[in-house]
């Protein structure tokens, strides 16, 4: 049973630790057990996580430096998992005072009056995390504190420490405090953080209050803002022990794993939605191509949220078709890729606004993504028999509103096409329809088939010569 008073806590032998010591001890225990630091974070095991482990073992405050959508806030919010399950604090204290070493005047007075009879409470780790999004209108009062006029009206002197209404930082005492987008803080507020992180002397309304806060400070920032002169003061940079650079997923499988993990899910609604692996690859490939495209501003970045939202829209487009056609199974097709335009456009910035704008740029990137994935799925010449069938007069029509049964009828016309569809692991009509569109579009983009588009339908046919011109 947990102690309920300071006296019981002292008798139990409990020893106080600083937040940094807590994090370090629990990190050491986790490393000894061979457990991953952040199992839910994908793609950082060989880059970001080792740096973070070093910083925690060194007891250093950290700043995560990276573009948007690189899990900076997610990692900060996972740090409390390295804290103890719960720690004792004096009951009623606004700043979670250590029962053995209180720092606020009210708690010191209570200890002096009642000694070991003072009650304590146990604070769980999730309540020991504070977070603030930095905005230009943040004040010192928000972060550190302000004189409470009500307490002054009750008869206390302005110089009395008990007149202070504590801000976010003191209220996160003995915990982890995260500041998102640090460079957006006004310079005078940044100066206030210098004292919190180093000297611990805080001035409120012209008088000094000694607040030896026990905090682990984490910040996040965009590299462009953080490195620009004037956006963040140099002394504040100097007080962060480690600057950890985050990055976007470097491997396609990591991008896909994040998409799968972050996909918004709903209770079962009677439909079975299956997304073939090659369609997931196309979504991830699109994002990775966008991160290298010269037409897209790389300063603002192309977030992983682009992949997540595109994946969700692709699945939704397939589900919508299944609902309207009365089919139980839904599988995204190449013809559903138009749905990603809406979920991509608002998340990228073009370097220049040329003819066609975002839709034209994205359209070309989608085609490249399909072609790249197609090239990984099929070797050169593997579909020559399929192409030969089209050169012999075969033509196939596809549409994002066409029933899967119609696709199955068309697949049945060509044995080599059946083999290609089977290779893609299509086990039901919906997946077979998806595979057929992928194969046909891949052959078209490889300049092996012609494609005629009209009234929401696409017709794939052989070329008159030895190679198709690939007309859209």
Phi, psi and omega in degrees: 000137183286149178296147181245348178226167179299321180297314179296323180295319179294322180291333181286346180085011181298138180245132179285145176229153172285162179300316181296325177292320176302308181301316181296313182298316180290330175294316179300317180297320181292321178294321178297324179280352180074023181273145177291151181291307181231087182301332184277349180266124186256137171090004183249004187299329184254003184230288186285314186300315178301322178293321179294320177299317179299317182297318181292317179295333179272352181070035184258137168293150188228156171233126175273123183247116181183164179288175182296150176072032179244026173065026179295309180293322179301317181292321178299320182286344177271345181302325178301343177294345177268359176276164174297158183302321178199152177230151180279148176214157180293131182298135178084359181278132181287338185241028171054048185301140171296126182301333182267344182214068181294145181248345180267149185300319182297319181288322177298322179293320179296318179296320179296327183277314188251347178060231184290352181278352180296132182285153176233160174234159179252122184262119179290160186298328183289343177267006181254022179238128177237148184216143178217130173277120182290127175226156183299339183269004178294140180246167175299325179299322180297316186273318188252310178152175183208157174290131180271112183298332179294319179292326177294319180296336179284353175117359180279154177281152178302326182282354180286126180302333183288352178276357185280134167261112188289146177270192186297318183296308177299325181288346176259013178310138182068034179210197182250130178240129182244135176242114179273141180057056184309318183298345180283352176289139175298152184301321182293332176284324176299322178299321178299328179289334180304313182293320181297319186277342186229290188280334180071006177268123183240131177256125178234119180056037171089356176237153188267135177237128179276111179235087178285071184292144176256100185225149167248116187259129178235137179228158173231151181201154172278134184305321183296318180287323186290326184269344180289133179296135177098343180274332179213136185285143184299319180300328179289319175304318185295336184276346174276121185295320183228137173251112187252120183271121177269173182203166175282161179306130181271340182244146181298321181295329177291318178300317181294319180299321178293318177304314181296318184290326186262357180302129177291123184246148180234160178302155180304134182236022178090359179245145178252113181255122180237122179257113179302151182302323182292331177288322175297319179298321180298317179298314180292320180297322179301314180295317182292325175293321180297329180287349179245353186289128179293338180286343184254136180293119179273349177293322179275343176081163175238101190293157172297338178298335176298313179298316183297311182292323176297318178298316180297317180293324178296314179296320180296322178298319178293319180294320179301318179295316180298321179297313183291327182268356180073028179264146181276331182255139179232133177220127180300143179241169175302324180291349176274352185295343175298339181291340183281347180298317182294325183271354178256321188305317183283356186248002177233159177234129179279147177293316177222149178266100181258193181293128179094333177063210185300318184301320180292315180298314181294322179301317179292321179294322177298316179297318178295322179296315179299314182296319180296316180292320178300319179295333178277337182274328184230136177282160178300131179084354183293333182251024181300323180293325178294315179299320180299323179295322177290324177294336178276003176117357179292142174219139182231135180253137179230160178197150179286357177247008183273139180292150181297329181298324179293325176295317181299322178297319181288324177297323182296347181284337188228114181299314179300328179291323177298319180294320180294319178296320180295323180300329181280004175077030181281114184252358181212165183303321181296316179292325178295320178298318178297316180297319181298313179299319181297316180296313182296317180293322177297318178293322178296313180291338175274006178065036177255338180228154171269155180223124177248127181247129180201131174053045176077005179239152176238135180241120179262134181212165178285163180267160180288327181261201183283341180217144181280158178270348177068059183270132176253000000 
